Amino acid sequence: MAPVAPKHKSSNDALGVCSVSGVGHRDGGRATLADAIRSRQISCVEVMAAYLNHIENLNPNVNAIVALQDRGALLAQASDRDAQLSRAS
């Protein structure tokens, strides 16, 4: 799968782990993130990539995740959700 160009300054920050357009779980929870996805402030692919990057950065130190689906497969699923949202509007 080709790399996804971020819509925002830092797609790495989509989760409040960092911050994209002030959207993230530390700023208002899942509802805020869901609203940002619905309003196209951020894509599902950007959110997935940010979570996967966060896991990749932290997990070697905490070893909390022992099994994870393939990154490409997860990003493809996120891309499918983005396509569904586009068709729904």
Secondary structure, 3 states (H helix, E strand, C coil): CCCCCCCCCCHHHCCCCCCECCECHHHHHHHHHHHHHHCCCCCHHHHHHHHHHHHHHHHHHHCCCCCCCCHHHHHHHHHHHHHHHHHHC
